[in-house]
Structures are given as structure tokens and as C-alpha cells.
């Protein structure tokens, strides 16, 4: 999609969640470091009149920027099996938490990042008493994160 197409479709919205590659294409800028990602987000906000930008940066984590705040959430190292659904999972967790009063955005983004990590993680099959069961890596870590 051209930058004009992006502007036509996405201008004046509350939140956009491009990945690192999409961000670089839209801005014609690098998006590798926290500083570069923040500059890209500010460019998107200014040029497309978007209030909040959440850039997913793979193994580098997330960058969230609006006019008041800039957050960078790191990603835990995991064995990635398939990245399908990571962005959808992240957005589902973030959007489901936005109605919460006294929102701690950093905690929500960390939780969403962990959820996306589970989705991309390698599925491990284990057998207990001859009954097949599966478990994704970091399940206990995820389960413990749900108690806020």
C-alpha cells in the first residue's frame, strides 16, 4: 500500500498497530532501536493524525507512543515456532483491557507481549500416563501473569 493509501484509510483513528516492516515502509525510516521506533511513531502520529501508535518489533519488543507517553516493552527470549496470530493476540489483549479504569498501560502491554509470545512459541507434546497432552513453553509464566 502506498503512503497515500495508508493516509486515506487510517487517518484520524485512535490506534494503529503496524509491525516493524510496515512502520519502516510507511515512514521510510529505520525502526530497529527504541529511539528509531519512537521517531517512526511520532512521524505516523503527525502525518496521519493518529492518536496512539503501537509498533510490534518482534524480538525487540513493543513501542507505544502517544502525545503524553513513550513506552518500550522488551520481549523475553523464546523459541519461535510460527509468528501467525501474534499481532492479533496482542491487539486482542490490549483492546480488552482499555475499558479498565486506572489502566496501567505498561502492565497491559507487558501482558499482551507475553500472550503474543505464547502464540508464537513452539508446541511441545508430552505424555502423562499414556495420555497425550500438550503444553506451550512459558505456560506457568503466563498463568502467573494473569493475577493482577
C-alpha positions in Angstrom: 0.0 0.0 0.0 1.3 3.5 -0.8 1.7 6.1 1.9 -1.2 8.0 0.3 -3.4 4.8 0.6 -2.3 4.4 4.2 -3.3 8.1 4.9 -6.6 7.7 3.2 -7.6 4.5 5.1 -6.0 5.2 8.5 -6.1 8.9 9.1 -7.9 10.3 12.2 -8.0 7.0 14.1 -7.3 6.3 17.7 -4.8 3.4 17.5 -2.7 1.8 14.8 -0.5 -1.3 15.3 2.0 -1.7 12.5 4.8 -4.1 12.7 8.4 -3.1 12.2 8.5 -3.7 8.5 5.2 -1.9 7.9 6.4 1.0 10.0 9.6 1.3 8.0 7.7 1.3 4.7 5.2 3.9 5.9 7.8 6.3 7.3 10.8 5.5 5.0 12.8 5.3 8.3 14.7 2.6 10.2 12.8 1.1 13.1 15.5 -1.0 14.8 16.2 0.8 18.1 13.8 2.2 20.7 14.8 5.7 19.6 14.1 5.0 15.9 10.8 3.3 16.7 9.7 6.3 18.8 10.6 8.7 15.9 8.7 6.5 13.5 5.7 6.5 15.8 5.8 10.3 16.1 6.0 10.6 12.3 2.9 8.4 11.9 1.0 10.4 14.6 1.9 13.7 13.0 1.5 12.9 9.3 -1.6 10.7 9.6 -3.3 12.3 12.6 -3.3 9.1 14.6 -3.6 9.4 18.4 -1.8 6.2 19.5 0.8 4.1 17.8 1.8 0.6 18.9 4.7 -0.8 16.9 5.3 -4.5 17.2 9.1 -5.1 16.8 9.4 -8.9 17.1 12.3 -9.9 19.3 12.9 -6.2 20.1 9.5 -5.9 21.8 6.9 -3.2 21.5 6.9 0.5 21.2 3.9 2.5 22.3 3.7 6.3 21.7 1.0 8.9 22.1 1.3 12.7 22.8 1.9 12.1 26.5 3.8 8.9 26.8 6.5 6.7 25.2 6.8 3.1 26.3 9.2 0.4 25.2 8.4 -3.1 26.3 11.1 -5.8 25.9 10.4 -9.3 24.8 11.6 -12.4 26.6 13.7 -14.7 24.5 11.6 -17.7 23.4 11.9 -20.3 20.7 9.6 -19.1 17.9 7.7 -21.7 16.0 5.3 -19.6 13.9 4.5 -15.9 14.1 1.0 -16.3 12.8 -1.5 -14.7 15.1 0.9 -12.8 17.3 -0.3 -9.4 16.3 -4.0 -10.4 16.6 -3.3 -11.8 20.1 -1.5 -8.7 21.1 -4.3 -6.4 19.9 -7.0 -8.6 21.5 -5.4 -8.3 24.9 -4.7 -4.6 24.6 -8.2 -3.8 23.4 -9.9 -6.0 26.0 -8.1 -4.0 28.7 -8.8 -0.5 27.5 -12.1 -0.2 29.3 -10.4 -0.8 32.7 -10.3 2.2 35.0 -6.9 3.3 36.3 -5.3 1.4 33.4 -1.6 0.6 34.0 -0.6 0.7 30.3 2.8 -0.7 30.9 1.3 -3.8 32.6 -1.2 -4.3 29.9 1.4 -4.1 27.2 3.6 -6.5 29.1 0.7 -8.9 29.4 -0.1 -8.6 25.7 3.5 -9.2 24.8 3.6 -12.3 26.9 0.4 -13.5 25.3 1.8 -13.0 21.8 4.9 -14.9 22.9 2.8 -17.9 23.9 1.1 -17.8 20.5 4.4 -17.9 18.6 6.0 -20.4 20.9 6.8 -24.0 19.8 4.2 -26.5 20.8 5.6 -29.3 23.0 3.9 -32.6 23.2 4.3 -34.5 26.5 2.7 -37.8 27.6 1.4 -38.3 31.1 0.2 -41.8 32.0 -0.1 -42.7 28.3 -2.5 -39.8 27.7 -1.3 -37.2 25.2 -1.3 -33.6 26.4 0.3 -30.5 25.1 1.8 -27.6 26.8 3.3 -24.4 25.3 6.5 -23.0 26.7 6.1 -20.4 29.5 2.6 -21.6 30.4 3.3 -21.2 34.1 4.8 -17.8 33.5 1.7 -16.8 31.5 -0.7 -18.3 34.1 1.0 -16.4 36.9 0.9 -13.1 35.0 -2.9 -13.3 34.9 -3.2 -12.4 38.6 -3.0 -8.7 38.5 
